[in-house]
Amino acid sequence: MAIDAKPRILFVDDEQLVLNALQRMLRSHERSWEMVFHTSPAAALAEQQRAPFDVAVADMLMPAMSGLELIKALNASHPATICMILTGTADMQTAIAAINEAQVFRFYTKPCAAPVLAAGIDEALARTRPSPAPSPVQAAPASGFGEATLDRLPTGVVVVDGKLQVLFTNRRGAELLAKGDGFLLSPTGICRASRTAETAQLQRLVTQALAVPEHPGGNRLGGLSLTRNSGERPLPVVVAPMAARPGEPAVAMLLVSDPDHQPLPAVETVGQLFDLTEAEARLALALTEGHRVEDAAALLGITANSARTYLKRIFAKTGVDRQAELVRLIMAAPSLLDLAESGTRGP
């Protein structure tokens, strides 16, 4: 395929409604991708033989042929095609088989946010096309740095248009949407709440944020709490307007935090910020998590007297004299998500 031609992306699912939803979700990529949708694995294979695809996204469970069987056949026809799984079955054995047996590039569960799926396809395409040789002086890829930075934040960032269609989400935002507890994504890529009234309130706040400043109440911040069916504390959501580029529609940013799973700074970070030893930093974090001094001592395997001695040292080094002040100080320290793990501390 010529380098300047549109990359070809294949989507295969035996349910036409799913394909229709994918087509709507990814409509913004029509200018840059040639997308082909098939309910029949046989038709997809025939299309692959006629003109190979750069990336293929297949459902796992289909009556005529499984997703793994289809991917193996696609690769047998054209090994350069990078394949991905999008499925409603998220068991670990299926994921392992997809990765090991068929060398699947990504494994996503339904519903999958359009920005998350699109980002995976872009990563796959980056592997299929040669990168241009860098010039002696090359501008830093600001958007790449920006997305990488947003992915390290413990707050979910979700960008939506006026109809609550999700246009972008950072890693934490995608996790909260996928969890579907109070804040979820419809099959068509629309962001909504678990309760109809709260979805309507969210829509009003987004409409208010996107209104021109001259409009009463327009172009303003707004906030609400989304009730969670799990019984955990509601999710606070702040709705903020974003400056649109010339010629592009206005968008709003949703900032979502989870009060029951807030990440704390790492032990090393707390030690470096406040000049604490490792033992002192561990005690400070245990107290921040709500443990009493005696309970924290038991968790850390030290005596209560040792814990009280450490606490006196912590107070002296941090300049506070009460445990509540210490907790506020630690909670205000910068924290980032660990990209290798969940990075959250919770029950």
N, C-alpha and C positions, 0 to 999 in steps of 0.2 A: 504494500500500500504506500502511496506517495505520502511523504511527511506532511505536506500541506493539506491533505484531504481530511475530512472530518473523521474522527475515530468512530468505529461502529460498536454500538453497545446492544447486546441481546438480553431480553428479559423473557423468561419462560415460566409460566404458572398455569395450571389447569383451570384456574378460576378466572374468568374474564373480568369479573368485578375488581379483582386484585390488580390485574394489568391496567384496567381503566384508572384505578386510583394512582398507580405508579406513574402513568402517563401524565396525569394532572399534577402530581407532586413535583415532577421533574421537567415541567414545561419550560421553565426558565433556561434549561440547558439545550433546547432544541437548536439554537444557533451554533453551538459548539460541538454537539454530538449528533450522530445519525443513530436514532434509537429504533429498534425493531422489537415488536412484541408478538409472542406466539403462545397459544394454549397447547399446541401439539409439539412434543419433543421431536417427532419425526420431521415436522416441517422446519423446526429449528436446525436440525442436522442437515437437511437439504439446503437451507440458506447458508449454512457454514461452508458447505462444499462449493457453493456458487461464489461466495465472497466472504472470506473469513472475518470473524469478529475480533476486535481488540479485547473486549471484556464481555463476559457472559454472567448474568445473574439468574440463578435457577431456584425454584422451589424444591424442597427436599422430598415431599411426599406427593407423587403424581401417579395416577392409576396405570398408565401405559409404561412408564419408565421412571425410575427414581431419579432424584437430582444427582446423586453420585454416579449412576449409570450414564446419565446424559453428559455430565462433565467429562467422564472418561472417554466417551465417544467424541465429544467436541475436541478434546486434546489429541485424540488419535488422528483426527482429520487435520487439525492445525495446532501443533504443540504450543505455539506462541500465544494462544488465547488465554488470558488470565480469567479464572473462574471464581465466582463468589456464590454463597448460599444465603437465601433469604427465606426463612421458614418459621412456622408456628411451633415447631417441636424444638425445644431448647435443651434436651437432655445431653449430658456430657458425653455419652457414648457416641451419639450422632455427631457431635462436634469433633471428637477425636477421629472418627472414621472419615469425616469430610476433609480434615487436615492431612491425615496420614495416607489414606488410600487414594484420594483424588487430588491431593496437593492444592486444596482450596486456599485462595488468598485471604478471604475474609468470610466470617460466619456471623450473620445477623439474624435476630429474632424479630418476628412481627409483633406489633407495628414498629417499624423503624423510621425514625425522623428523616425527612428528605435530605437535610444538610448532612446527616451522618452517612447515609447511603451514598450521596453525591461525593462526599469527601473520600470515601473508600474507592469509588470508581476513579476519581482523579489520581489517587495514589497508585492504583493499578495502571492507569494510563502513563504515569510518569516512568513506569518500568518498561513499557512497550515502545516508547519513543526516545530516541537519543537526545540528550541535553545539548543545547548549543554551546560551543566553546566559549568560555568566559573571556570577556575583554580585559585588558590590563587594569582598567578602573571600572568596577561594576557596582551599581547601586545595590544596597542591601535590600533583600526582599521584605519590605515592610509588612505586607499582609501576612506572610508566613510567620514572621516574628510575632505579629499581633495575635494570630490564632494560637500559636504555641504558648504565649503568655496567658491568654484567656483560659487555656486548658489547665493551667496550674492554679487558677483561682478556686477557692472553696465555695464560692457563690455561683449559682447557675446563671448563665447569661443566654437569653433566648431573644432573637430578633424576629419580629412579626410585622406583617403588613396590616392594613386597615381591616382585613377580614380574619385576622388571627392566624393567617397562613404562616407557618414557621419557615423563615428564610435562612436562619443560621442559629446554631447553638454551640456553646462550648461543651467540653466533656462533662462537667457537672450538670449542666442543663439537660443534656441528653440522658444522663442517668436518672434524673428526677422524672423526666417525661416517660422513660421506659418503665420506671417503677409503677407509674399510674396511680399513685395514692394521693388524691386531691388535685393533682396536676398531671394531665395526660395528653396524648396525641391521638387524634382520630385517624382512621385509615386513609383519609384524604389529606393528611398533613396539617390539620387545623388544631391549634392549641386550645384546650378548654379545661374547665374545672370539673370535679366529680358531680357537683350540684349545679343544676340549671340556672338558679338565681345568681350564683357566683360567676358562672360563665358570662351571663348578661352584664354583671358588674364589671368584669374584666374587659368586655367589649366596650363598655361606656368609657372606661379609663383610657383604653387605647385610642378610641375616637377622639377623646378630649386631648390626648397628647399629640395627635396628628393634626388637630385643628390649627389654623393660622393664628399667630399671636393676637391679631386684631379681634378675633372671635372671643366672646366672653368665656373665660375659663379655658381657652385654647392654649396649646403648647405648654402644658404644665405637667409637673410630676403628680402622680397619684399612687395610692397604695391600698391593698386589701389583704385579707387572710383567707386562705383556701382550706376548707375543712377536709380532714383526711379520714377515710373510712376505717383505717387501721386503729384509730383512737389516739394516735400520737398527736402532739401539739400541731396546730394549723401551720401551714407554710406561709410566711410573710412574702408578699410580692410587691415590688416597687415598679411602677410603669413610668418610663421616661421617654421623652421625644429624642430622636436622633436627627442630626443634620443630614439632609439628603443631598446627594450630588446633583449637579444640574442635569435636568432631563430624566431623573429617576424618581419613582414614587416615594412618598414619605414613609418612614418606618419607625417603629417604636421598639424600645429595648425593655425586656422584662428581667428584673434581677430577683432571683428566687433563692432563699436560704432555708436550710433545714435545722430548726432549733434543737432537735433531738439527736442530730448527728453532725455537730460542728467540729471540724478538725482543730486540733491544738498544735502549737509549734513542736517540733521534734526536740528530744532531750538535748541533742547537741546544740540546737539553736538557742534554747533557753539558757544553757550553760554559757554560751558565747555572749549573749545579749546582756546577761546580768552577772557575769564573772562567777558562776556557780560551779561547784564540782559536779561530777556526774550524779553522785548520790543526792546532793542537794537539789539538782534539777529534777530528778525523778520524784523526789518528795513534793516539790513545788507543783509538778504536773498532777500528781495524785490528789493533792489538796484542791487543785483547780477543778478536777473531775467530781468534786463533791464529797470526798472521803474525809472522815475525821482523822485527827493526827494518829490516834491509836489504830484505826483501821488501815490507814496508809502504811503505818509501820509494819503491820502484819503482812500486807500485800508485798512490801519491799523486802521482807525477811530481816528486819532490824528490830531492836527493842524500842519501846515507847520512849524511854529516856533518850536514846540516840536520836530519835525523830525530833524530840523537843529541842535537843542541842542543835541539830541541823536547822530547825526552823528559826532559832535565834540568829544563827549565822545568815540565813536567807534574809531575814528582816534587816540585819545590819548592812548587807550588801545592796539590797534593793531600795533602802530608805523608807520602808513602810513599817508599821508596828501592829497591824491587825491582819488576820487571815483574809478577811473580805477584801481589803485593799490589795493584798497579794494576788488574789484571784482576778480582780479587775486588771491588774498590771499584766498578768500572763495572758489573759483573754485579749488584751489590746495588742499583744505582740504579733508581728506579721507571721502568717502561716500559709503554706502552699500545699496543694494536693500532691501526694506521692504518685507519680505516673505508673510505678510498678505495682502499687497496691491501691486499696480503696482510699487510704489516707484519712479516714474518719474515725472518730472515737465515739462510740455510742453504746447503748445497751445491747 
